[in-house]
Amino acid sequence: MPVRLVALPRALIYAVTSSLLATSVAFAHGDHGGGGGTVLPAGVTVVTAEIDYTSFRPIPDARLSDLSAQGVGEVHSLREIAVPSISIGYGVTNDITLGLRLPYLANREIRETDPDNGGVDARGGVYGFGDATVTATIRFLRDGSAGFDAAIIAGVKLPTGRNDARDKSGVLFETEHQPGSGAFDGLLGVAVAKRFGPFGLSANALYAFAGDGDQDTNLGDRFSYGVAVSVRVWSGAGFGGAQPMRLGPKRPAGIMHHGGHDHAAPVAVAFADGASSLDLTLGLNGDWLDRQTVAGVRDDNTGGHVLYVSPGLRFATGGTTTGVTFGIPIATHLNGIQSDPDWRVTSSFGVRF
């Protein structure tokens, strides 16, 4: 979902951060909830379609076989995860925006250790709708003369996603791989944005309090943060046009979960009325995930921290905006043995009503 809007009479520019909470943790196995972060004018609705694709470095089969021979279980290898989502934001007042995010998980290939047979278990993929997230973004500070805004984000991830996915052998996937977690998670965060002529600077942080879900599993708390800078290189006024704007990094996407439970990455989008514009963006965003527990037992091959640098661009014309960012991990610290994220692409298309 977007992160910030600024209403200016007629030359109106809405700066929206694509999915501040749109979470899709980068070394996760899915999408663990997200959305929120945008402040829209009263009565304005924004619908955003987004797809987050993360490519991983699979653990070689030879390595998995060696671990199986040593009796090591619960080690998973991933190749890629795609999380398409639809987000809807509605401005209840000029300072309060409600949001809804609906994700879908496509995890094409899961391979893991098989201590019982001393080899590799190619379990196949997981597909299905993930957990919906409802958020409220409340602006508590606005200084128009200084071009500064600040808002808090509060929300809840609802256990609406699929939780009955099975592998090729008909065995139920663990909750970490399921599109839905079966848990209620609380979300709390903050977003700030500052304008400097054609430049925009934004920062945000979001913490998710994980609840106990299906199969007696707690997927672990999550913390996502980001900063982003944007520069308008073209507008109806020409290159370097000084139209005001708002920027807000999006929260992390694709990180440390194993199911349909997501996070997101810094990218911003803008809506312009009556004129087109092109912005270049550069974000730095990180995701931390705690280890998961199953029946009170901690899984040491889950959780960790990933930091991305994310260059991107966004194009706005009329009431639509299109954005894309490319995420490159510059620091990866995962617990135990996991597939490292290799790269990530996030693209979005928004329409304002």
Secondary structure, DSSP 8 states (H G I E B T S, - for coil): -----B--TTT-EEEEES-SS----TTSSS-----------TT-EEEEEEEEEEEEE---HHHHHHHHHTT----EEE-EEEEEEEEEEEESSSSEEEEEEEEEEEEEEEEEEETTTTEEEEEEEEEEE---EEEEEEEEEEETTTTEEEEEEEEEE-S-S----B-TTS-B--GGGSS--S--EEEEEEEEEEEETTEEEEEEEEEEE----GGGEE---EEEEEEEEEEEEEETTBTT------------BS-S-SSS---B---EEEEESSSEEEEEEEEEEEEEE---EETTEE-TTS-EEEEEEEEEEEEEETTEEEEEEEEEEEEEEESSS--EEEEEEEEEEEEE-
